[in-house]
């Protein structure tokens, strides 16, 4: 998700200014991959935030872009936290201060008390076999304790620069916080066939895909958000998490499809007329994300969830995607940790565990930032 512009340094630092949604989308479409969290549509999905699109200009050329979500401070509405989830889309391999200094100046001048961003830049990668071996080794408790991981020099460059420049890391030790996860599980698709991907899966995953097909599970791309949401609420009750309301999904589908009719799809798995699983797939360029999922407690033996996943992976391959993104995991490899089950489920697909740079804060008005941080800590208790 890097945009490289070798001409930028010759002309000096880019200038940051607001851009229209149309300009922003032209830039997004010109990239191989951009996070869906960095599209104008996402700003319209997050109705509780004020959003704006910003562009970095080298002369008249748009060379970078970012979606900024503004969150007001309680009782101080004129000050905001400026949040760029999985962004901005700039040349992170270059001189980072030339990109972020004008961003900080622009946002501070418009009332931001802090900037929070999460560069879509990898730092470390572990293959499925490594992760599996780590879970089996009682002496290893976390991904980061394993040797042999592949490191990314750009990720090390970004992490070092942010730390030296006074940015404050926000990603918690378990990988999950109030923002987006630092650790993810991804299946590389570039240059691979369906058979290649199947061979990369473990025996249990291949067996479950075959079992669903033999049982007659049918997966369709559907429009029945109400049916999916009912199943999703059932899943939330069973697995003890707080579900999002139906209206949220309706807004997400409407806004994303208005921007690109192929941006988001709903997959529904049925067995003998019964809805047994559902999932939401999002795609921007060559990157596809498994975003939300739901499954029935009854008929789990027909493996509707595996059938949904396989249908989404196949469609991602067919549309030329480089990555199928299973989203967040915790970095735990401790067999006694309840979160390790999610890691094991995703490892079964083959692929790789990935650590990203994570989210970082830059206080622009330190006193207000400290008050906001205290407010958030108290709210989390």
C-alpha positions as a Python dict, from the first residue, in 0.01 Angstrom:
ca = {
    (1, 'X'): (0, 0, 0),
    (2, 'X'): (286, 237, -76),
    (3, 'X'): (272, 516, -327),
    (4, 'X'): (620, 591, -453),
    (5, 'X'): (688, 924, -624),
    (6, 'X'): (1057, 964, -717),
    (7, 'X'): (997, 1322, -843),
    (8, 'X'): (875, 1452, -506),
    (9, 'X'): (1213, 1517, -344),
    (10, 'X'): (1330, 1729, -635),
    (11, 'X'): (1044, 1972, -580),
    (12, 'X'): (1063, 1974, -198),
    (13, 'X'): (797, 1877, 56),
    (14, 'X'): (443, 1826, -69),
    (15, 'X'): (169, 2070, 28),
    (16, 'X'): (-134, 1937, 218),
    (17, 'X'): (-480, 2067, 135),
    (18, 'X'): (-841, 1940, 122),
    (19, 'X'): (-952, 1745, -184),
    (20, 'X'): (-1295, 1644, -307),
    (21, 'X'): (-1425, 1289, -276),
    (22, 'X'): (-1398, 1257, -654),
    (23, 'X'): (-1030, 1361, -650),
    (24, 'X'): (-967, 1124, -362),
    (25, 'X'): (-1125, 833, -547),
    (26, 'X'): (-926, 902, -864),
    (27, 'X'): (-613, 871, -655),
    (28, 'X'): (-736, 549, -489),
    (29, 'X'): (-817, 391, -824),
    (30, 'X'): (-464, 464, -947),
    (31, 'X'): (-311, 253, -665),
    (32, 'X'): (-267, -122, -660),
    (33, 'X'): (-414, -139, -312),
    (34, 'X'): (-554, 102, -53),
    (35, 'X'): (-729, 14, 273),
    (36, 'X'): (-1108, 49, 256),
    (37, 'X'): (-1067, 257, 574),
    (38, 'X'): (-894, 518, 358),
    (39, 'X'): (-1175, 569, 107),
    (40, 'X'): (-1423, 859, 113),
    (41, 'X'): (-1710, 613, 157),
    (42, 'X'): (-1571, 502, 494),
    (43, 'X'): (-1604, 858, 619),
    (44, 'X'): (-1974, 846, 534),
    (45, 'X'): (-2012, 509, 711),
    (46, 'X'): (-1868, 651, 1035),
    (47, 'X'): (-2155, 889, 1094),
    (48, 'X'): (-2046, 973, 1451),
    (49, 'X'): (-1724, 1133, 1317),
    (50, 'X'): (-1671, 1432, 1089),
    (51, 'X'): (-1461, 1333, 790),
    (52, 'X'): (-1250, 1507, 527),
    (53, 'X'): (-1023, 1399, 243),
    (54, 'X'): (-674, 1550, 232),
    (55, 'X'): (-426, 1546, -52),
    (56, 'X'): (-50, 1593, -74),
    (57, 'X'): (45, 1798, -380),
    (58, 'X'): (380, 1826, -553),
    (59, 'X'): (304, 2132, -761),
    (60, 'X'): (-21, 2047, -935),
    (61, 'X'): (20, 1670, -899),
    (62, 'X'): (-166, 1476, -631),
    (63, 'X'): (101, 1243, -484),
    (64, 'X'): (-64, 1124, -161),
    (65, 'X'): (-407, 1111, 4),
    (66, 'X'): (-570, 1040, 336),
    (67, 'X'): (-915, 1012, 493),
    (68, 'X'): (-925, 1198, 825),
    (69, 'X'): (-1194, 1123, 1082),
    (70, 'X'): (-1240, 1402, 1339),
    (71, 'X'): (-1359, 1311, 1686),
    (72, 'X'): (-1456, 1605, 1913),
    (73, 'X'): (-1335, 1634, 2272),
    (74, 'X'): (-1619, 1605, 2526),
    (75, 'X'): (-1722, 1957, 2634),
    (76, 'X'): (-1458, 2108, 2400),
    (77, 'X'): (-1620, 2057, 2061),
    (78, 'X'): (-1385, 2292, 1876),
    (79, 'X'): (-1092, 2053, 1936),
    (80, 'X'): (-1073, 1713, 1769),
    (81, 'X'): (-868, 1396, 1753),
    (82, 'X'): (-771, 1362, 1386),
    (83, 'X'): (-767, 991, 1301),
    (84, 'X'): (-633, 834, 980),
    (85, 'X'): (-714, 459, 1011),
    (86, 'X'): (-469, 244, 812),
    (87, 'X'): (-338, 557, 647),
    (88, 'X'): (-245, 793, 503),
    (89, 'X'): (-148, 664, 157),
    (90, 'X'): (195, 819, 107),
    (91, 'X'): (551, 705, 29),
    (92, 'X'): (643, 559, 368),
    (93, 'X'): (981, 449, 232),
    (94, 'X'): (1082, 813, 175),
    (95, 'X'): (1149, 1112, 399),
    (96, 'X'): (859, 1078, 641),
    (97, 'X'): (894, 1423, 792),
    (98, 'X'): (836, 1578, 449),
    (99, 'X'): (495, 1408, 446),
    (100, 'X'): (382, 1427, 809),
    (101, 'X'): (509, 1773, 910),
    (102, 'X'): (273, 1955, 668),
    (103, 'X'): (-9, 1722, 779),
    (104, 'X'): (50, 1817, 1144),
    (105, 'X'): (61, 2188, 1059),
    (106, 'X'): (-262, 2170, 860),
    (107, 'X'): (-455, 1974, 1124),
    (108, 'X'): (-333, 2180, 1420),
    (109, 'X'): (-441, 2496, 1236),
    (110, 'X'): (-792, 2351, 1213),
    (111, 'X'): (-835, 2255, 1577),
    (112, 'X'): (-685, 1907, 1609),
    (113, 'X'): (-535, 1842, 1952),
    (114, 'X'): (-367, 1520, 1830),
    (115, 'X'): (-319, 1303, 1524),
    (116, 'X'): (-365, 927, 1531),
    (117, 'X'): (-257, 725, 1230),
    (118, 'X'): (-189, 361, 1145),
    (119, 'X'): (46, 317, 849),
    (120, 'X'): (-51, 19, 630),
    (121, 'X'): (312, -93, 642),
    (122, 'X'): (429, -438, 753),
    (123, 'X'): (711, -492, 1001),
    (124, 'X'): (722, -873, 1040),
    (125, 'X'): (576, -1185, 875),
    (126, 'X'): (550, -1544, 1000),
    (127, 'X'): (451, -1836, 774),
    (128, 'X'): (173, -2078, 869),
    (129, 'X'): (420, -2359, 950),
    (130, 'X'): (611, -2129, 1185),
    (131, 'X'): (295, -2028, 1367),
    (132, 'X'): (182, -2389, 1399),
    (133, 'X'): (521, -2492, 1540),
    (134, 'X'): (508, -2200, 1783),
    (135, 'X'): (170, -2309, 1920),
    (136, 'X'): (306, -2662, 1970),
    (137, 'X'): (613, -2532, 2159),
    (138, 'X'): (520, -2473, 2523),
    (139, 'X'): (821, -2244, 2570),
    (140, 'X'): (687, -1991, 2315),
    (141, 'X'): (397, -1771, 2421),
    (142, 'X'): (389, -1498, 2154),
    (143, 'X'): (460, -1454, 1786),
    (144, 'X'): (727, -1197, 1867),
    (145, 'X'): (925, -1457, 2064),
    (146, 'X'): (980, -1669, 1753),
    (147, 'X'): (1297, -1656, 1549),
    (148, 'X'): (1306, -1681, 1171),
    (149, 'X'): (1041, -1420, 1095),
    (150, 'X'): (1075, -1209, 782),
    (151, 'X'): (1131, -843, 862),
    (152, 'X'): (1044, -550, 638),
    (153, 'X'): (1302, -268, 623),
    (154, 'X'): (1033, -11, 540),
    (155, 'X'): (840, -112, 852),
    (156, 'X'): (1154, -79, 1065),
    (157, 'X'): (1221, 263, 908),
    (158, 'X'): (868, 388, 983),
    (159, 'X'): (862, 255, 1339),
    (160, 'X'): (1201, 406, 1418),
    (161, 'X'): (1112, 742, 1268),
    (162, 'X'): (780, 771, 1451),
    (163, 'X'): (942, 683, 1783),
    (164, 'X'): (1229, 929, 1734),
    (165, 'X'): (989, 1205, 1626),
    (166, 'X'): (787, 1185, 1949),
    (167, 'X'): (488, 985, 1829),
    (168, 'X'): (332, 763, 2099),
    (169, 'X'): (250, 397, 2017),
    (170, 'X'): (-113, 303, 2080),
    (171, 'X'): (-121, -68, 1993),
    (172, 'X'): (-163, -277, 2310),
    (173, 'X'): (40, -590, 2382),
    (174, 'X'): (-240, -828, 2280),
    (175, 'X'): (-279, -653, 1942),
    (176, 'X'): (-636, -533, 2002),
    (177, 'X'): (-730, -190, 2133),
    (178, 'X'): (-975, 88, 2061),
    (179, 'X'): (-843, 116, 1705),
    (180, 'X'): (-759, -138, 1439),
    (181, 'X'): (-551, -453, 1504),
    (182, 'X'): (-173, -450, 1461),
    (183, 'X'): (-153, -825, 1396),
    (184, 'X'): (-345, -978, 1107),
    (185, 'X'): (-369, -1302, 916),
    (186, 'X'): (-346, -1289, 536),
    (187, 'X'): (-348, -1535, 247),
    (188, 'X'): (-121, -1429, -42),
    (189, 'X'): (-300, -1482, -376),
    (190, 'X'): (-73, -1320, -636),
    (191, 'X'): (40, -1574, -895),
    (192, 'X'): (-153, -1860, -732),
    (193, 'X'): (-437, -2084, -851),
    (194, 'X'): (-726, -2233, -657),
    (195, 'X'): (-534, -2561, -635),
    (196, 'X'): (-231, -2377, -497),
    (197, 'X'): (-439, -2217, -225),
    (198, 'X'): (-609, -2546, -137),
    (199, 'X'): (-274, -2723, -110),
    (200, 'X'): (-161, -2452, 132),
    (201, 'X'): (-454, -2524, 367),
    (202, 'X'): (-431, -2786, 636),
    (203, 'X'): (-614, -3117, 608),
    (204, 'X'): (-899, -3007, 834),
    (205, 'X'): (-979, -2701, 622),
    (206, 'X'): (-972, -2903, 297),
    (207, 'X'): (-1192, -3169, 457),
    (208, 'X'): (-1444, -2909, 578),
    (209, 'X'): (-1468, -2747, 233),
    (210, 'X'): (-1534, -3088, 78),
    (211, 'X'): (-1780, -3176, 354),
    (212, 'X'): (-1985, -2861, 289),
    (213, 'X'): (-1998, -2935, -83),
    (214, 'X'): (-2097, -3299, -25),
    (215, 'X'): (-2370, -3194, 222),
    (216, 'X'): (-2519, -2968, -45),
    (217, 'X'): (-2436, -2629, 111),
    (218, 'X'): (-2503, -2355, -145),
    (219, 'X'): (-2327, -2019, -122),
    (220, 'X'): (-2478, -1723, -305),
    (221, 'X'): (-2401, -1353, -324),
    (222, 'X'): (-2717, -1208, -178),
    (223, 'X'): (-2899, -890, -74),
    (224, 'X'): (-3082, -1006, 238),
    (225, 'X'): (-2905, -796, 499),
    (226, 'X'): (-3186, -854, 749),
    (227, 'X'): (-3137, -1231, 737),
    (228, 'X'): (-2761, -1190, 775),
    (229, 'X'): (-2806, -949, 1064),
    (230, 'X'): (-3041, -1184, 1248),
    (231, 'X'): (-2778, -1458, 1221),
    (232, 'X'): (-2505, -1214, 1323),
    (233, 'X'): (-2699, -1116, 1639),
    (234, 'X'): (-2742, -1486, 1718),
    (235, 'X'): (-2365, -1531, 1676),
    (236, 'X'): (-2298, -1233, 1904),
    (237, 'X'): (-2518, -1379, 2178),
    (238, 'X'): (-2347, -1717, 2150),
    (239, 'X'): (-1990, -1582, 2133),
    (240, 'X'): (-2050, -1293, 2377),
    (241, 'X'): (-1967, -983, 2178),
    (242, 'X'): (-2169, -667, 2118),
    (243, 'X'): (-2327, -666, 1770),
    (244, 'X'): (-2359, -363, 1546),
    (245, 'X'): (-2715, -256, 1458),
    (246, 'X'): (-2874, -341, 1124),
    (247, 'X'): (-2868, 27, 1030),
    (248, 'X'): (-2487, 25, 1041),
    (249, 'X'): (-2471, -253, 779),
    (250, 'X'): (-2735, -83, 564),
    (251, 'X'): (-2531, 239, 567),
    (252, 'X'): (-2206, 54, 496),
    (253, 'X'): (-2349, -130, 195),
    (254, 'X'): (-2523, 179, 57),
    (255, 'X'): (-2221, 410, 85),
    (256, 'X'): (-1962, 164, -38),
    (257, 'X'): (-2171, 55, -335),
    (258, 'X'): (-2241, 416, -428),
    (259, 'X'): (-1865, 465, -455),
    (260, 'X'): (-1802, 134, -637),
    (261, 'X'): (-2073, -126, -713),
    (262, 'X'): (-1819, -408, -660),
    (263, 'X'): (-1675, -275, -334),
    (264, 'X'): (-1876, -488, -92),
    (265, 'X'): (-2058, -822, -117),
    (266, 'X'): (-2277, -1032, 111),
    (267, 'X'): (-2225, -1410, 98),
    (268, 'X'): (-2497, -1639, 233),
    (269, 'X'): (-2458, -2015, 285),
    (270, 'X'): (-2775, -2225, 297),
    (271, 'X'): (-2838, -2592, 361),
    (272, 'X'): (-3174, -2732, 254),
    (273, 'X'): (-3316, -2379, 270),
    (274, 'X'): (-3175, -2297, 615),
    (275, 'X'): (-2929, -2009, 649),
    (276, 'X'): (-2625, -2162, 819),
    (277, 'X'): (-2357, -1895, 766),
    (278, 'X'): (-2297, -1550, 620),
    (279, 'X'): (-2001, -1323, 558),
    (280, 'X'): (-1917, -977, 423),
    (281, 'X'): (-1636, -930, 171),
    (282, 'X'): (-1483, -589, 92),
    (283, 'X'): (-1242, -525, -196),
    (284, 'X'): (-1039, -221, -298),
    (285, 'X'): (-804, -274, -589),
    (286, 'X'): (-606, -593, -536),
    (287, 'X'): (-682, -634, -164),
    (288, 'X'): (-985, -827, -34),
    (289, 'X'): (-1100, -834, 330),
    (290, 'X'): (-1320, -1076, 518),
    (291, 'X'): (-1498, -814, 724),
    (292, 'X'): (-1789, -968, 918),
    (293, 'X'): (-1911, -1323, 967),
    (294, 'X'): (-2202, -1509, 1126),
    (295, 'X'): (-2294, -1874, 1175),
    (296, 'X'): (-2583, -2078, 1305),
    (297, 'X'): (-2543, -2299, 1611),
    (298, 'X'): (-2755, -2565, 1448),
    (299, 'X'): (-2612, -2757, 1151),
    (300, 'X'): (-2255, -2662, 1229),
    (301, 'X'): (-2155, -3004, 1098),
    (302, 'X'): (-2229, -2896, 738),
    (303, 'X'): (-1947, -2638, 761),
    (304, 'X'): (-2125, -2338, 616),
    (305, 'X'): (-1857, -2097, 739),
    (306, 'X'): (-1585, -2286, 555),
    (307, 'X'): (-1800, -2284, 242),
    (308, 'X'): (-1843, -1904, 269),
    (309, 'X'): (-1472, -1850, 314),
    (310, 'X'): (-1383, -2068, 18),
    (311, 'X'): (-1634, -1888, -205),
    (312, 'X'): (-1486, -1550, -107),
    (313, 'X'): (-1129, -1670, -162),
    (314, 'X'): (-1219, -1807, -505),
    (315, 'X'): (-1389, -1483, -605),
    (316, 'X'): (-1090, -1283, -480),
    (317, 'X'): (-862, -1495, -697),
    (318, 'X'): (-1092, -1451, -996),
    (319, 'X'): (-1083, -1071, -965),
    (320, 'X'): (-703, -1064, -954),
    (321, 'X'): (-650, -987, -586),
    (322, 'X'): (-302, -1010, -437),
    (323, 'X'): (-420, -1066, -79),
    (324, 'X'): (-716, -1221, 101),
    (325, 'X'): (-719, -1055, 442),
    (326, 'X'): (-871, -1242, 738),
    (327, 'X'): (-819, -932, 955),
    (328, 'X'): (-714, -929, 1318),
    (329, 'X'): (-554, -1188, 1541),
    (330, 'X'): (-384, -1160, 1878),
    (331, 'X'): (-12, -1245, 1882),
    (332, 'X'): (-62, -1518, 2140),
    (333, 'X'): (71, -1871, 2081),
    (334, 'X'): (-10, -1986, 2434),
    (335, 'X'): (-226, -2298, 2412),
    (336, 'X'): (-399, -2193, 2738),
    (337, 'X'): (-502, -1853, 2601),
    (338, 'X'): (-865, -1851, 2478),
    (339, 'X'): (-761, -1628, 2185),
    (340, 'X'): (-535, -1897, 2043),
    (341, 'X'): (-839, -2072, 1891),
    (342, 'X'): (-888, -1785, 1648),
    (343, 'X'): (-520, -1803, 1552),
    (344, 'X'): (-546, -2180, 1492),
    (345, 'X'): (-860, -2136, 1279),
    (346, 'X'): (-692, -1881, 1053),
    (347, 'X'): (-360, -2068, 1038),
    (348, 'X'): (-551, -2359, 889),
    (349, 'X'): (-602, -2154, 572),
    (350, 'X'): (-227, -2148, 507),
    (351, 'X'): (-107, -1794, 452),
    (352, 'X'): (86, -1589, 703),
    (353, 'X'): (62, -1388, 1024),
    (354, 'X'): (164, -1026, 975),
    (355, 'X'): (253, -749, 1217),
    (356, 'X'): (199, -393, 1098),
    (357, 'X'): (349, -69, 1230),
    (358, 'X'): (38, -18, 1444),
    (359, 'X'): (-132, 302, 1553),
    (360, 'X'): (58, 607, 1681),
    (361, 'X'): (-45, 941, 1834),
    (362, 'X'): (119, 1281, 1794),
    (363, 'X'): (-4, 1530, 2059),
    (364, 'X'): (-45, 1875, 1905),
    (365, 'X'): (-193, 2035, 2216),
    (366, 'X'): (-42, 1833, 2504),
    (367, 'X'): (-273, 1952, 2783),
    (368, 'X'): (-588, 1868, 2590),
    (369, 'X'): (-434, 1538, 2477),
    (370, 'X'): (-365, 1439, 2839),
    (371, 'X'): (-722, 1527, 2939),
    (372, 'X'): (-860, 1323, 2649),
    (373, 'X'): (-635, 1028, 2736),
    (374, 'X'): (-754, 1038, 3097),
    (375, 'X'): (-1118, 1053, 2982),
    (376, 'X'): (-1069, 748, 2758),
    (377, 'X'): (-895, 551, 3034),
    (378, 'X'): (-1178, 621, 3277),
    (379, 'X'): (-1438, 524, 3016),
    (380, 'X'): (-1261, 192, 2954),
    (381, 'X'): (-1282, 87, 3320),
}
